[in-house]
Amino acid sequence: MKQNEELANKGGEHGGFGTEIEDPMLRGVLRDFRGSVHAWSDAAYHRARPASAPMTRRLAWRRVVAWTLGVVMTAGLAGSGLYERRHQQLQAQRAHELEVEQQRILAAKRAEEEARKVEDLLARVDTDVSREVPTAMDPLAQLMTDDGVQ
Amino acid sequence: MAAGTALEPMNLATAQEIAAQEFAQVAAKHRPQIYRFLLASTRDVDLAETLAQECLLKAHRNWRSFRGESSALTWLMRIAINVLKDHWRNRRLQFWRHTRTNAVDADEASEWLPSGESSPEKQLLAREQVAGVWRAVERLSGRQRTVFLLRYVEEMEIAEIARSTGLSDGTVKAHLSRALGRVRAELGSRV
């Protein structure tokens, strides 16, 4: 604050424009600066401004289009993602069902083969037994003559 | 009783109309000055216009609170300074946002010179000196810049500047002295 007061005293009383400035060159420069700002401001203040309503409408349309596109793209991406996921789930389910069916068919085939093997074995056993073991009447039949008299 | 209730709204409406008319006159009168101060502070034609509108909007909302203790211009300048402060503060807070700015540099701002310089050499010299002042103004602190512009562009009195900025007369003078020192140093190094 004290420093401010010192500086204020050094600056002197500020009456009219630039009266506190002793240097005429600086005073002239500041006058030019002031004139420059005034000229710029006047020109900018009175410049022709583009009509804002069509711009705003165009901007609004652009925003609407951008939002719509964004929503459509997001929905499309999300939808395609969901569809892809559902598709993969269905494919996995079908593959699983196919695998189960194939396993079932394989198991049936195996069971069939096993049953056939057992039947073959039984048939072979029957055949073998029938060849090796004579029937109960065979010895008696050998003792008999052709005319049936012993 | 019935007459009283009928009259009261009418008086209120009339008072509001009068206040609106008064404000419209004040705004029309001082708008160029407000715009000029904001333009010199920001060096951005569009931003200055936006801030000037914001300033007048705030002034319109608070017009009832204006009691005429200071001039209307001083009161409006105070609002403009606050609007400007809010703008810089918001820009600092929104540092992540790369806002597009139309602010021109010191050389471009110095292109505008009042006609009257006699020779092209003098015009060139004046342009260089004005650009030097712009460069010095650019390096001033916010308060120094405000005080400097109010004094040497708007030609406001020290007391008016003090009321507009909320500073004491001594502080305003101190800021002015420092700002002048910067300008002098800038011009001394260039000219």
Interface residues (C-beta under 8 A of the other chain):
Chain A: M1 Q3 N4 E5 L7 A8 K10 G11 H14 F17 G18 E20 I21 D23 M25 L26 V29 L30 D32 F33 R34 G35 S36 V37 H38 A39 W40 S41 D42 A43 A44 Y45 R47
Chain B: P32 Y35 R36 L39 A40 V45 A48 A109 S110 W112 L113 P114 A126 Q129 V130 G132 V133 W134 R151 Y152 V153 E155 E157 I158 D169 G170 T171 K173 A174 L176 S177 R178 L180 V183 R184 L187 V191
